[in-house]
Amino acid sequence: MGLRDSPKFGPNTWEVLDVPNRSHILFHVGNHSSDVVGCIALGDSLFSNLEGVGNSRKAVDRFKELLAGQESQQLIIEEHCIRE
């Protein structure tokens, strides 16, 4: 992951890098899939219907706080099952 300046989400927006045939995979505020179209919405809770996340702005602020002062970070993606 690395930082970029996003015209829509502002400076210091985190982006997933080095994904074949993809670009502009950003971490930003969003509560529903329609808010993120190809990006990643952070949240601190999951809606009961599994169609979105809660408290996204708070989660993005915390994410940026945890990564403050860094320009890049390793991202590890693991597959897990969410149970209803």
Backbone as CSV, one residue per row, in Angstrom:
resi,resn,N_x,N_y,N_z,CA_x,CA_y,CA_z,C_x,C_y,C_z
1,MET,0.850,-1.166,0.000,0.000,0.000,0.000,0.893,1.224,0.000
2,GLY,0.362,2.265,-0.562,1.094,3.517,-0.568,0.136,4.686,-0.507
3,LEU,0.687,5.861,-0.276,-0.109,7.075,-0.208,-0.198,7.744,-1.565
4,ARG,-1.329,8.378,-1.829,-1.488,9.168,-3.038,-2.384,10.349,-2.723
5,ASP,-2.344,11.338,-3.584,-3.268,12.456,-3.481,-4.458,12.145,-4.371
6,SER,-5.640,12.128,-3.795,-6.862,11.828,-4.527,-7.668,13.107,-4.713
7,PRO,-8.063,13.418,-5.950,-8.882,14.604,-6.171,-10.199,14.550,-5.384
8,LYS,-10.743,13.361,-5.182,-12.022,13.215,-4.497,-11.873,13.068,-2.981
9,PHE,-10.839,12.333,-2.523,-10.715,12.017,-1.100,-9.581,12.745,-0.410
10,GLY,-8.851,13.552,-1.141,-7.844,14.404,-0.547,-6.448,13.800,-0.498
11,PRO,-5.521,14.583,0.054,-4.136,14.118,0.162,-4.021,12.976,1.174
12,ASN,-2.963,12.233,1.032,-2.668,11.141,1.972,-3.782,10.102,2.035
13,THR,-4.265,9.711,0.864,-5.245,8.638,0.750,-4.489,7.349,0.476
14,TRP,-4.756,6.313,1.256,-4.062,5.041,1.080,-4.618,4.288,-0.124
15,GLU,-3.694,3.670,-0.892,-4.044,2.953,-2.117,-3.377,1.578,-2.124
16,VAL,-4.113,0.568,-2.561,-3.540,-0.763,-2.757,-2.759,-0.723,-4.070
17,LEU,-1.506,-1.141,-4.023,-0.624,-1.086,-5.189,-0.335,-2.478,-5.740
18,ASP,0.145,-2.516,-6.979,0.651,-3.729,-7.618,-0.394,-4.829,-7.765
19,VAL,-1.620,-4.448,-8.110,-2.672,-5.412,-8.416,-2.772,-5.482,-9.931
20,PRO,-2.546,-6.665,-10.526,-2.586,-6.776,-11.991,-3.910,-6.265,-12.576
21,ASN,-3.791,-5.461,-13.601,-4.938,-4.917,-14.343,-5.879,-4.058,-13.500
22,ARG,-5.396,-3.498,-12.409,-6.209,-2.625,-11.553,-5.387,-1.437,-11.091
23,SER,-6.060,-0.351,-10.832,-5.427,0.828,-10.253,-6.479,1.575,-9.439
24,HIS,-6.033,2.532,-8.673,-6.919,3.380,-7.881,-7.824,2.592,-6.935
25,ILE,-7.267,1.590,-6.270,-8.001,0.865,-5.230,-7.700,1.599,-3.925
26,LEU,-8.611,2.468,-3.543,-8.377,3.351,-2.412,-9.112,2.885,-1.158
27,PHE,-8.568,3.236,-0.002,-9.243,3.076,1.277,-9.911,4.416,1.573
28,HIS,-11.227,4.420,1.737,-11.907,5.672,2.057,-13.237,5.414,2.752
29,VAL,-13.875,6.490,3.176,-15.152,6.417,3.862,-16.227,5.909,2.910
30,GLY,-17.070,5.027,3.412,-18.220,4.533,2.665,-18.958,3.531,3.523
31,ASN,-20.267,3.546,3.440,-21.040,2.616,4.254,-21.635,1.464,3.447
32,HIS,-21.835,1.666,2.152,-22.445,0.642,1.296,-21.546,0.379,0.087
33,SER,-21.738,-0.744,-0.566,-20.915,-1.089,-1.730,-21.009,-0.017,-2.816
34,SER,-22.148,0.636,-2.932,-22.293,1.696,-3.941,-21.411,2.910,-3.634
35,ASP,-20.923,3.020,-2.407,-20.053,4.138,-2.028,-18.602,3.912,-2.433
36,VAL,-18.246,2.683,-2.744,-16.823,2.390,-2.920,-16.424,1.841,-4.287
37,VAL,-17.310,1.431,-5.116,-17.068,0.942,-6.474,-15.585,0.656,-6.769
38,GLY,-15.130,-0.510,-6.381,-13.752,-0.923,-6.642,-12.759,-0.527,-5.569
39,CYS,-13.215,0.177,-4.565,-12.347,0.602,-3.474,-12.700,-0.174,-2.208
40,ILE,-12.113,0.235,-1.094,-12.307,-0.451,0.175,-12.854,0.533,1.200
41,ALA,-14.033,0.243,1.733,-14.615,1.053,2.805,-14.239,0.419,4.134
42,LEU,-13.735,1.223,5.028,-13.402,0.734,6.364,-14.554,1.028,7.305
43,GLY,-14.753,0.156,8.286,-15.787,0.362,9.286,-15.438,-0.391,10.545
44,ASP,-16.149,-0.099,11.625,-15.881,-0.828,12.865,-17.019,-1.776,13.228
45,SER,-17.992,-1.901,12.314,-19.066,-2.872,12.497,-19.598,-3.266,11.119
46,LEU,-20.294,-4.376,11.088,-20.859,-4.893,9.844,-22.371,-4.868,9.959
47,PHE,-23.055,-4.346,8.938,-24.521,-4.321,8.969,-25.047,-5.746,9.047
48,SER,-26.165,-5.933,9.719,-26.700,-7.287,9.926,-27.017,-8.003,8.624
49,ASN,-27.325,-7.249,7.569,-27.603,-7.875,6.271,-26.329,-8.071,5.439
50,LEU,-25.173,-7.772,6.031,-23.842,-7.913,5.402,-23.668,-7.023,4.175
51,GLU,-24.465,-5.961,4.063,-24.396,-5.098,2.885,-23.677,-3.779,3.139
52,GLY,-22.984,-3.662,4.250,-22.268,-2.431,4.509,-21.584,-2.434,5.859
53,VAL,-20.869,-1.347,6.120,-20.135,-1.195,7.373,-20.596,0.066,8.087
54,GLY,-20.457,0.059,9.403,-20.842,1.207,10.215,-19.645,1.998,10.692
55,ASN,-19.898,3.236,11.043,-18.871,4.138,11.606,-17.640,4.244,10.711
56,SER,-17.879,4.387,9.430,-16.772,4.392,8.475,-15.816,5.571,8.683
57,ARG,-16.353,6.754,8.872,-15.467,7.925,9.036,-14.546,7.735,10.243
58,LYS,-15.099,7.251,11.337,-14.311,6.982,12.545,-13.228,5.940,12.255
59,ALA,-13.581,4.893,11.515,-12.623,3.834,11.196,-11.506,4.341,10.274
60,VAL,-11.850,5.165,9.292,-10.827,5.725,8.396,-9.904,6.654,9.181
61,ASP,-10.450,7.462,10.050,-9.611,8.346,10.879,-8.646,7.523,11.726
62,ARG,-9.121,6.446,12.304,-8.270,5.574,13.131,-7.196,4.902,12.282
63,PHE,-7.560,4.430,11.091,-6.635,3.807,10.143,-5.496,4.780,9.810
64,LYS,-5.850,6.009,9.481,-4.842,7.018,9.143,-3.977,7.353,10.353
65,GLU,-4.577,7.373,11.519,-3.840,7.630,12.760,-2.800,6.532,13.005
66,LEU,-3.201,5.283,12.798,-2.290,4.156,13.006,-1.130,4.153,12.007
67,LEU,-1.375,4.674,10.804,-0.345,4.662,9.762,0.348,6.018,9.599
68,ALA,0.079,6.954,10.483,0.667,8.292,10.396,2.190,8.207,10.356
69,GLY,2.784,9.000,9.477,4.235,9.055,9.357,4.816,8.018,8.418
70,GLN,3.989,7.129,7.893,4.460,6.112,6.956,4.023,6.480,5.537
71,GLU,4.828,6.103,4.575,4.485,6.350,3.177,4.077,5.083,2.460
72,SER,4.408,3.942,3.055,4.011,2.659,2.471,3.844,1.653,3.602
73,GLN,3.144,0.575,3.290,2.883,-0.460,4.279,2.538,-1.742,3.536
74,GLN,2.942,-2.862,4.080,2.606,-4.151,3.480,1.146,-4.477,3.793
75,LEU,0.420,-4.957,2.780,-0.969,-5.373,2.950,-1.036,-6.876,2.740
76,ILE,-1.564,-7.589,3.726,-1.735,-9.042,3.637,-3.232,-9.312,3.562
77,ILE,-3.655,-10.026,2.537,-5.072,-10.354,2.364,-5.260,-11.844,2.648
78,GLU,-6.178,-12.120,3.566,-6.501,-13.495,3.931,-7.977,-13.751,3.659
79,GLU,-8.304,-14.962,3.309,-9.689,-15.309,3.030,-10.337,-15.872,4.296
80,HIS,-11.476,-15.306,4.643,-12.248,-15.772,5.793,-13.719,-15.757,5.427
81,CYS,-14.493,-16.499,6.158,-15.935,-16.587,5.918,-16.656,-15.781,6.995
82,ILE,-17.579,-14.926,6.562,-18.422,-14.182,7.489,-19.703,-14.982,7.667
83,ARG,-20.027,-15.279,8.897,-21.240,-16.071,9.183,-22.382,-15.154,9.583
84,GLU,-23.542,-15.448,9.048,-24.726,-14.652,9.397,-25.304,-15.122,10.702
